Amino acid sequence: MRRCGMTKLWVTICLIFVMIMVPGNGLEAQAVEILATVQGTVLSGTNAGLLKLSTKEGYMEIKIDSGTDTSACKVLLPDSRVSVSVSYGSDKYLHAVKITGEAQGGAVTLDTSTSATVTGTIGEKSKSDILFVNTQQGEMEIKWDSTTNINGCSILMVGKSYGITCVRGSDAYMHAVSISDMTAGGTIVNNGSTGAAGTTGGTTSPVNPAPGSQVNVSTVTVTGTVTDSTKENLLYLSTNGGVMQLVIDSNTDARSGMMLTPGNKLTVACYRGSDAYMHAASIVGVKDNAAAAELDTSSPSTVTGTVGGKSTENILYLSTSGGEMQLKLDAVRSINNCKVFVSGKKLTVTCVRGSDAYMHALDITGN
């Protein structure tokens, strides 16, 4: 009886071996047997063929192929949380069998009365809650969450082009309503009216209307600090909700917030323009209310230099060929050829000495 039992065992082992080795047999499916399921955060560098994942056990590289089930995960942006079941492939790599994503956070109130569609490529700075979209008009920051319809795209990842329909949110950001795969370059198509109707915290008022015109928009007020990416026509403002990009145009009233040097604190009333960007309606900086000094206007001086990074609404630090000058801005009577001052901006300044021993700027011209 013992010999009979041993014989049956060997026969069973042989049958299993044959079933595994015979091509086309059903047990060949063991090649995609799930070894484990891992959780982690998507890292930069992930592409359509390779998932780079940061897990509590360390860094992993997992191949994505035609057999990977991504029906439960449409997003592979940096910082996105995913769960991945993996198998061991014949190429000695780990392969993703199924990728499952985590739901994004709730959305803010959205103004769906006007929308815009942009097409562009998802940039490297994109995260799990905000897309940096490179369009022909420049870089846009667009928030998205679990309410965004992404059924129109196979998978959302850095480096691919998409069409994004977006609306303004009560946090002053543009929010993605829907995203679909695209192959074209970045363009902007406007839908609805050019004005942006407010949802919360908005006030309707004319924004520096040009002679003979009336520009009424609903504005949202945000406060933050200037970042070093700021240009004369584009303010990068670091706020509690992230970095905002605010267009500075001919309608922007910057008389109370001219100095856009890094670190300066600003309060900006902004609105969504017809180009789908947020625009600055007015800018207000922090300025001291110091007592005015007596000025000696009998012998004005004219100096040329560039705006220094330490400049504030109170003092212009001007780097000249003779060194750095500190010019008070409490007596400025004219500004020509520029609306705002950014680091490195070349200026010509007419100035006079005050009774406080400071030089005071009177007339400023951009070069």
C-alpha positions as CSV (number, residue, x, y, z in Angstrom):
1,M,0.0,0.0,0.0
2,R,2.8,2.4,0.8
3,R,4.4,1.7,-2.6
4,C,1.0,2.4,-4.3
5,G,0.8,5.7,-2.5
6,M,4.3,6.8,-3.5
7,T,3.5,5.8,-7.1
8,K,0.4,8.0,-7.2
9,L,2.4,11.0,-5.8
10,W,5.0,10.7,-8.5
11,V,2.4,10.4,-11.2
12,T,0.7,13.6,-9.9
13,I,4.0,15.5,-9.9
14,C,4.7,14.4,-13.5
15,L,1.3,15.4,-14.7
16,I,1.6,18.8,-13.2
17,F,5.1,19.2,-14.8
18,V,3.8,18.2,-18.2
19,M,0.8,20.5,-17.9
20,I,3.1,23.4,-17.2
21,M,5.5,22.7,-20.0
22,V,3.0,21.9,-22.8
23,P,2.5,25.1,-24.9
24,G,-1.1,26.4,-25.1
25,N,-2.1,24.6,-21.9
26,G,-4.3,26.5,-19.5
27,L,-1.7,26.5,-16.7
28,E,0.6,28.7,-18.8
29,A,-1.5,31.6,-17.3
30,Q,0.7,31.1,-14.2
31,A,3.2,33.4,-16.1
32,V,1.0,36.3,-15.0
33,E,0.3,35.1,-11.5
34,I,0.0,38.0,-9.1
35,L,3.0,37.9,-6.8
36,A,2.0,40.8,-4.6
37,T,0.0,44.1,-4.4
38,V,2.0,47.2,-3.5
39,Q,0.9,50.7,-2.6
40,G,2.9,53.8,-3.2
41,T,3.3,57.3,-4.8
42,V,3.9,57.9,-8.5
43,L,7.3,59.5,-9.1
44,S,8.5,61.8,-11.8
45,G,9.8,60.0,-14.9
46,T,6.8,57.7,-15.1
47,N,5.8,57.1,-18.7
48,A,3.4,55.0,-20.8
49,G,5.8,52.0,-20.5
50,L,7.2,52.3,-17.0
51,L,5.7,53.1,-13.6
52,K,8.2,54.6,-11.1
53,L,6.8,54.1,-7.6
54,S,7.9,55.2,-4.2
55,T,6.7,52.7,-1.6
56,K,7.4,52.3,2.1
57,E,9.7,49.4,1.2
58,G,11.7,51.6,-1.2
59,Y,11.8,52.6,-4.9
60,M,10.3,50.3,-7.5
61,E,10.1,50.2,-11.3
62,I,7.2,48.3,-12.8
63,K,6.6,47.8,-16.5
64,I,3.2,48.8,-18.0
65,D,2.3,46.9,-21.1
66,S,-0.7,46.2,-23.3
67,G,-2.1,43.6,-20.8
68,T,-2.1,46.0,-17.8
69,D,-5.6,46.7,-16.5
70,T,-5.8,50.5,-16.0
71,S,-9.6,50.7,-15.9
72,A,-9.5,51.6,-12.2
73,C,-6.7,54.1,-12.5
74,K,-6.8,57.0,-15.1
75,V,-4.1,59.1,-13.5
76,L,-0.4,58.5,-13.2
77,L,0.8,62.0,-12.3
78,P,3.6,62.6,-9.7
79,D,2.4,62.3,-6.1
80,S,-0.7,60.3,-7.1
81,R,-1.4,57.4,-4.8
82,V,-1.9,54.0,-6.5
83,S,-2.2,50.3,-5.7
84,V,-0.5,47.9,-8.1
85,S,-0.8,44.1,-8.4
86,V,2.4,42.8,-10.0
87,S,3.6,39.7,-11.7
88,Y,7.1,38.5,-12.6
89,G,7.7,38.5,-16.4
90,S,9.9,36.4,-18.5
91,D,12.1,39.4,-19.1
92,K,12.9,39.4,-15.3
93,Y,11.0,42.6,-14.7
94,L,8.0,43.2,-12.5
95,H,4.9,43.9,-14.6
96,A,1.8,45.7,-13.6
97,V,-1.3,43.4,-13.8
98,K,-3.7,46.0,-12.5
99,I,-3.3,49.6,-11.3
100,T,-5.9,51.1,-9.0
101,G,-6.0,54.8,-8.1
102,E,-7.2,56.7,-5.1
103,A,-10.0,59.3,-5.4
104,Q,-9.0,62.9,-5.3
105,G,-10.2,65.5,-2.8
106,G,-13.5,67.4,-3.1
107,A,-13.9,70.3,-5.4
108,V,-14.6,74.0,-4.6
109,T,-17.6,75.8,-5.9
110,L,-17.3,76.2,-9.7
111,D,-18.7,78.8,-12.0
112,T,-20.0,76.8,-14.9
113,S,-21.7,79.7,-16.7
114,T,-18.5,80.3,-18.7
115,S,-15.9,77.7,-19.7
116,A,-12.8,77.5,-21.9
117,T,-11.1,74.6,-23.6
118,V,-7.3,74.5,-23.8
119,T,-5.1,71.9,-25.4
120,G,-1.5,71.4,-24.3
121,T,1.0,69.0,-22.8
122,I,1.1,68.1,-19.2
123,G,4.4,69.5,-17.7
124,E,6.8,67.9,-15.3
125,K,5.7,70.1,-12.3
126,S,2.2,68.6,-12.4
127,K,1.0,66.9,-9.2
128,S,-1.9,64.8,-8.0
129,D,-4.1,67.8,-7.6
130,I,-2.8,70.4,-10.1
131,L,-1.8,70.3,-13.7
132,F,0.9,72.4,-15.2
133,V,-0.2,72.6,-18.8
134,N,2.2,73.9,-21.5
135,T,0.2,75.6,-24.2
136,Q,1.1,77.9,-27.1
137,Q,0.2,80.8,-24.9
138,G,2.4,79.7,-22.0
139,E,2.1,77.6,-18.9
140,M,-1.3,77.3,-17.2
141,E,-2.0,75.9,-13.7
142,I,-5.3,74.0,-13.7
143,K,-6.7,72.2,-10.6
144,W,-8.6,68.9,-10.9
145,D,-10.2,66.5,-8.5
146,S,-12.6,63.5,-8.3
147,T,-15.4,65.4,-10.1
148,T,-13.3,65.9,-13.2
149,N,-14.5,63.7,-16.1
150,I,-11.4,61.9,-17.5
151,N,-13.3,59.2,-19.4
152,G,-12.1,60.8,-22.6
153,C,-8.4,60.0,-21.9
154,S,-6.7,56.6,-21.8
155,I,-4.5,57.6,-19.0
156,L,-3.3,61.0,-17.6
157,M,0.4,61.4,-17.4
158,V,3.3,63.8,-17.8
159,G,4.4,64.5,-21.4
160,K,1.1,63.7,-23.2
161,S,-1.2,66.2,-24.9
162,Y,-4.8,66.6,-23.8
163,G,-7.8,68.8,-24.3
164,I,-9.0,70.3,-21.0
165,T,-12.3,72.1,-20.5
166,C,-12.0,74.3,-17.5
167,V,-14.0,76.8,-15.4
168,R,-13.1,79.2,-12.7
169,G,-13.4,78.1,-9.1
170,S,-14.2,80.1,-5.9
171,D,-10.5,79.7,-5.0
172,A,-9.6,81.9,-8.1
173,Y,-8.0,78.9,-9.8
174,M,-9.1,77.4,-13.1
175,H,-10.5,73.9,-12.5
176,A,-10.7,71.0,-15.1
177,V,-14.3,69.9,-15.8
178,S,-13.2,67.3,-18.4
179,I,-10.0,66.0,-19.9
180,S,-9.6,64.1,-23.2
181,D,-6.7,62.8,-25.2
182,M,-5.3,65.2,-27.8
183,T,-2.5,65.1,-30.4
184,A,-2.6,68.8,-31.4
185,G,-0.5,71.6,-30.0
186,G,-1.7,74.1,-27.4
187,T,-4.6,76.3,-28.4
188,I,-7.3,78.1,-26.4
189,V,-11.0,78.1,-27.4
190,N,-13.4,80.2,-25.4
191,N,-17.0,79.1,-24.7
192,G,-19.6,81.4,-23.4
193,S,-19.2,85.1,-22.5
194,T,-15.9,86.8,-22.0
195,G,-16.6,88.0,-18.5
196,A,-16.2,85.7,-15.5
197,A,-19.2,85.6,-13.2
198,G,-18.3,85.3,-9.5
199,T,-19.4,82.5,-7.3
200,T,-18.1,83.4,-3.8
201,G,-16.3,86.5,-2.6
202,G,-16.6,88.3,-6.0
203,T,-17.3,92.0,-6.5
204,T,-18.3,93.4,-9.9
205,S,-16.5,96.6,-10.8
206,P,-14.9,98.3,-13.8
207,V,-11.2,97.5,-14.1
208,N,-9.2,100.6,-15.4
209,P,-11.5,100.9,-18.4
210,A,-9.9,102.4,-21.5
211,P,-11.4,105.7,-22.7
212,G,-14.8,105.1,-24.3
213,S,-15.0,101.5,-23.0
214,Q,-16.5,99.7,-20.0
215,V,-14.9,96.6,-18.6
216,N,-17.0,95.0,-15.9
217,V,-15.8,91.8,-14.3
218,S,-16.3,89.8,-11.1
219,T,-13.1,89.8,-9.0
220,V,-11.7,87.5,-6.4
221,T,-9.2,88.9,-3.9
222,V,-6.1,86.8,-3.1
223,T,-3.0,87.5,-0.9
224,G,0.4,86.1,-1.2
225,T,4.1,86.8,-1.9
226,V,5.9,87.4,-5.1
227,T,8.1,84.6,-6.4
228,D,11.3,84.9,-8.4
229,S,9.6,83.6,-11.6
230,T,7.6,86.9,-11.9
231,K,7.9,88.9,-15.1
232,E,6.6,92.2,-16.2
233,N,3.5,90.7,-17.8
234,L,3.0,87.7,-15.5
235,L,2.9,87.7,-11.7
236,Y,3.7,84.5,-9.9
237,L,2.0,84.8,-6.5
238,S,2.6,82.2,-3.8
239,T,-0.6,81.8,-1.8
240,N,-1.9,79.4,0.8
241,G,-3.5,77.4,-2.1
242,G,-0.4,77.2,-4.2
243,V,1.4,79.4,-6.7
244,M,-1.0,81.4,-8.9
245,Q,-0.1,82.9,-12.3
246,L,-1.8,86.3,-12.9
247,V,-1.5,88.2,-16.1
248,I,-0.6,91.9,-15.9
249,D,-2.1,93.8,-18.8
250,S,-3.1,97.3,-19.8
251,N,-6.2,97.1,-17.5
252,T,-4.2,96.3,-14.4
253,D,-4.1,99.0,-11.8
254,A,-0.7,98.7,-10.2
255,R,-0.3,102.2,-8.8
256,S,-0.5,100.8,-5.2
257,G,1.6,97.7,-5.9
258,M,4.3,98.5,-8.4
259,M,7.2,96.5,-6.8
260,L,7.1,92.9,-7.9
261,T,10.3,91.7,-6.4
262,P,10.7,88.3,-4.7
263,G,9.2,88.1,-1.2
264,N,7.1,91.2,-1.4
265,K,3.6,90.7,0.0
266,L,0.7,91.7,-2.3
267,T,-3.1,91.7,-2.3
268,V,-4.5,91.2,-5.8
269,A,-8.0,91.5,-7.1
270,C,-8.2,89.1,-10.1
271,Y,-10.6,87.7,-12.6
272,R,-10.7,85.2,-15.4
273,G,-10.0,86.7,-18.8
274,S,-11.4,85.6,-22.1
275,D,-8.1,83.8,-22.7
276,A,-8.8,81.4,-19.8
277,Y,-6.0,83.0,-17.7
278,M,-6.5,84.8,-14.4
279,H,-5.7,88.5,-14.8
280,A,-4.8,91.0,-12.1
281,A,-7.4,93.8,-11.9
282,S,-5.5,95.7,-9.1
283,I,-2.4,95.1,-7.1
284,V,-1.8,96.5,-3.6
285,G,1.5,96.2,-1.8
286,V,2.7,97.0,1.7
287,K,3.8,100.6,2.1
288,D,4.8,102.6,5.2
289,N,3.0,105.8,6.1
290,A,6.1,107.7,7.1
291,A,6.2,111.5,7.5
292,A,7.1,113.2,4.3
293,A,10.6,114.8,4.1
294,E,11.3,118.2,2.7
295,L,12.8,117.8,-0.8
296,D,15.5,120.0,-2.4
297,T,14.3,120.2,-6.0
298,S,16.8,122.8,-7.0
299,S,19.4,120.3,-8.1
300,P,17.9,117.1,-9.4
301,S,20.1,114.1,-10.5
302,T,19.4,111.5,-13.1
303,V,20.7,108.0,-12.7
304,T,20.3,104.8,-14.6
305,G,20.5,101.3,-13.2
306,T,18.6,98.0,-12.6
307,V,16.0,97.1,-10.0
308,G,17.5,95.2,-7.1
309,G,15.8,92.2,-5.4
310,K,15.6,94.0,-2.1
311,S,13.3,96.7,-3.4
312,T,10.0,97.4,-1.7
313,E,7.1,99.7,-2.1
314,N,9.0,102.1,0.1
315,I,12.5,102.0,-1.2
316,L,13.9,101.3,-4.7
317,Y,17.3,99.6,-4.6
318,L,18.9,100.7,-7.8
319,S,22.1,98.9,-9.0
320,T,24.2,101.5,-10.9
321,S,27.7,101.5,-12.4
322,G,28.7,103.5,-9.3
323,G,27.2,101.1,-6.8
324,E,23.8,100.5,-5.2
325,M,21.5,103.5,-4.5
326,Q,18.6,103.6,-2.1
327,L,15.8,105.8,-3.5
328,K,12.7,106.5,-1.5
329,L,9.4,106.2,-3.4
330,D,7.2,108.5,-1.4
331,A,7.4,111.4,-3.8
332,V,7.1,109.8,-7.2
333,R,5.2,112.0,-9.6
334,S,5.4,110.1,-12.9
335,I,6.2,106.6,-14.2
336,N,6.7,106.1,-17.9
337,N,7.2,103.0,-20.2
338,C,6.5,100.5,-17.4
339,K,3.6,99.5,-15.2
340,V,5.5,97.4,-12.6
341,F,9.1,96.9,-11.4
342,V,10.7,93.5,-11.4
343,S,14.2,92.4,-10.5
344,G,16.7,93.4,-13.2
345,K,14.4,95.9,-14.8
346,K,16.5,98.8,-16.3
347,L,15.3,102.2,-15.2
348,T,16.3,105.9,-15.5
349,V,15.3,107.8,-12.4
350,T,15.3,111.6,-11.7
351,C,15.8,112.0,-8.0
352,V,16.5,114.7,-5.4
353,R,17.8,114.8,-1.9
354,G,15.5,115.0,1.1
355,S,15.8,116.4,4.6
356,D,16.0,112.9,5.9
357,A,19.3,112.5,4.0
358,Y,17.8,110.0,1.5
359,M,17.5,110.4,-2.2
360,H,13.9,110.5,-3.3
361,A,12.7,109.4,-6.8
362,L,10.5,111.9,-8.7
363,D,10.3,110.5,-12.2
364,I,10.9,106.9,-13.3
365,T,11.2,105.7,-16.9
366,G,11.6,102.2,-18.0
367,N,14.3,101.4,-20.6
